[in-house]
Amino acid sequence: MKIKIIAWALIIFVITIGLAFTTVSQAQAPKITVFNPLGQPPAIERVPMASRISDLEGKTIYIVDIGFSATHQLLTELQDVLEERYPDTTWIVRNKIGTYFNDDPKLWAEIEEKGHGMIMGVGH
């Protein structure tokens, strides 16, 4: 019983001394200024959506395949269905270089020059 009392007294003494030194060291610690690491993000520039075309008759619409697994077959089937449903519209399936996140300036220039619209197949 005496050993337990002595042990508890020793634990309380060690904690009290530790708190006393912590309080003294915190009071003597120099103050520093901290900046927010997130910074100030730039304002988001809104880009309006492209205007809709009035109809598909006589138009050229590109169907762009970004290379998602097994998507090319789906998009060529889509092209066949759309050609049957809209015979006066030209449907062109094209493969985009890279993934969805990679830029393909040549393809975009071709679509802008020759096309009236685009369907981008991003997966299924």
Stockholm file with secondary structure:
# STOCKHOLM 1.0

chainA/1-124         MKIKIIAWALIIFVITIGLAFTTVSQAQAPKITVFNPLGQPPAIERVPMASRISDLEGKTIYIVDIGFSATHQLLTELQDVLEERYPDTTWIVRNKIGTYFNDDPKLWAEIEEKGHGMIMGVGH
#=GR chainA/1-124 SS CHHHHHHHHHHHHHHHHHHHHHHHHHHHSCCCCCCCTTCCCCCCCCCCCCCCCSCCTTCEEEEEECCCTTHHHHHHHHHHHHHHHCTTSEEEEEECSSCTTSCCHHHHHHHHHHCSEEEEECCC
#=GC SS_cons         CHHHHHHHHHHHHHHHHHHHHHHHHHHHSCCCCCCCTTCCCCCCCCCCCCCCCSCCTTCEEEEEECCCTTHHHHHHHHHHHHHHHCTTSEEEEEECSSCTTSCCHHHHHHHHHHCSEEEEECCC
//
